[in-house]
């Protein structure tokens, strides 16, 4: 038993390092924010990285005990979403057959044709604006926040006890953490909330067009050939098709898996390959990457 646990720790050491780094840097930056130049920018990167670490923990790493993984991921330093709500939603998203389909894929930005026709002109314009990279960066975190709080109030009204408990715990823990940051670190909590907002924006760069509408479910997930810093920031989730095909594979194994089966993955996703995130900035900063109305298959 002890040997099994020890071997698992050795095998998953990169993930343990990532967990240690994100919480250590969070503490160091807050504790020394007065003397660290651009401390808020570092904090945005740290909170973004924390979201990537949470994603890795959702998928069964670094231990074989998911309760331990969940505990490691649970500190709400990113503020926006309760970890367990994110976990259940994201695992639902991993049903590849439902990718991009409104109401079936909880991470889809597409709107069903019926719902689209019922939207006001103003709402339609907002949905189209959200399909530009600029719109996603500026409005995306607010859009997500409003969606989550609607979910919270529905849970409270319907007396869904498990969800209600998760939400109430998250709100209380987040408030306690903000007060702790204010009193212990003497860090402006409004600036911290702003950093959390822009950390969400940075995360939304990765997910901006990682799924497209396509008849073949395998053609819906992108392979992004990102630079090394961006791959590390997102823990190789830029190899998104590879991750969807191997959701239990650790983040540090994805690049080798992709390189060893290059032709297979290119053929599998219909060559839905992007050369880097800079292309999205140059092509879709103010231009919609696609229309938000999902026409079905």
Rosetta blueprint (number, residue, H / E / L):
1 X L
2 X H
3 X H
4 X H
5 X H
6 X H
7 X H
8 X H
9 X H
10 X H
11 X H
12 X L
13 X H
14 X H
15 X H
16 X H
17 X H
18 X H
19 X H
20 X H
21 X H
22 X H
23 X H
24 X H
25 X H
26 X H
27 X H
28 X H
29 X H
30 X H
31 X H
32 X L
33 X L
34 X L
35 X L
36 X L
37 X L
38 X L
39 X H
40 X H
41 X H
42 X H
43 X H
44 X H
45 X H
46 X H
47 X H
48 X H
49 X H
50 X H
51 X H
52 X H
53 X H
54 X H
55 X H
56 X H
57 X H
58 X H
59 X L
60 X L
61 X L
62 X L
63 X L
64 X L
65 X L
66 X H
67 X H
68 X H
69 X H
70 X H
71 X H
72 X H
73 X H
74 X L
75 X L
76 X L
77 X L
78 X L
79 X L
80 X L
81 X L
82 X L
83 X H
84 X H
85 X H
86 X H
87 X H
88 X H
89 X H
90 X H
91 X H
92 X H
93 X H
94 X L
95 X L
96 X H
97 X H
98 X H
99 X L
100 X L
101 X L
102 X L
103 X L
104 X L
105 X L
106 X L
107 X L
108 X L
109 X L
110 X L
111 X E
112 X E
113 X H
114 X H
115 X H
116 X H
117 X H
118 X H
119 X L
120 X L
121 X H
122 X H
123 X H
124 X H
125 X H
126 X H
127 X H
128 X H
129 X H
130 X L
131 X L
132 X L
133 X H
134 X H
135 X H
136 X H
137 X H
138 X H
139 X H
140 X H
141 X H
142 X H
143 X H
144 X H
145 X H
146 X H
147 X H
148 X H
149 X H
150 X H
151 X H
152 X H
153 X H
154 X H
155 X H
156 X H
157 X H
158 X L
159 X L
160 X L
161 X H
162 X H
163 X H
164 X H
165 X H
166 X H
167 X H
168 X H
169 X H
170 X H
171 X H
172 X H
173 X H
174 X H
175 X H
176 X H
177 X H
178 X H
179 X H
180 X H
181 X H
182 X H
183 X H
184 X H
185 X L
186 X L
187 X L
188 X L
189 X H
190 X H
191 X H
192 X H
193 X H
194 X H
195 X H
196 X H
197 X H
198 X H
199 X H
200 X H
201 X H
202 X H
203 X H
204 X H
205 X H
206 X H
207 X H
208 X L
209 X L
210 X L
211 X E
212 X L
213 X L
214 X L
215 X L
216 X L
217 X H
218 X H
219 X H
220 X H
221 X E
222 X L
223 X E
224 X E
225 X L
226 X L
227 X L
228 X H
229 X H
230 X H
231 X H
232 X H
233 X H
234 X L
235 X L
236 X L
237 X L
238 X L
239 X L
240 X H
241 X H
242 X H
243 X H
244 X H
245 X H
246 X L
247 X L
248 X L
249 X L
250 X L
251 X H
252 X H
253 X H
254 X H
255 X H
256 X H
257 X H
258 X H
259 X H
260 X H
261 X L
262 X H
263 X H
264 X H
265 X H
266 X H
267 X H
268 X H
269 X L
270 X L
271 X L
272 X L
273 X E
274 X E
275 X L
276 X L
277 X H
278 X H
279 X H
280 X H
281 X H
282 X H
283 X H
284 X H
285 X L
286 X L
287 X L
288 X L
289 X L
290 X L
291 X L
292 X L
293 X E
294 X E
295 X L
296 X L
297 X L
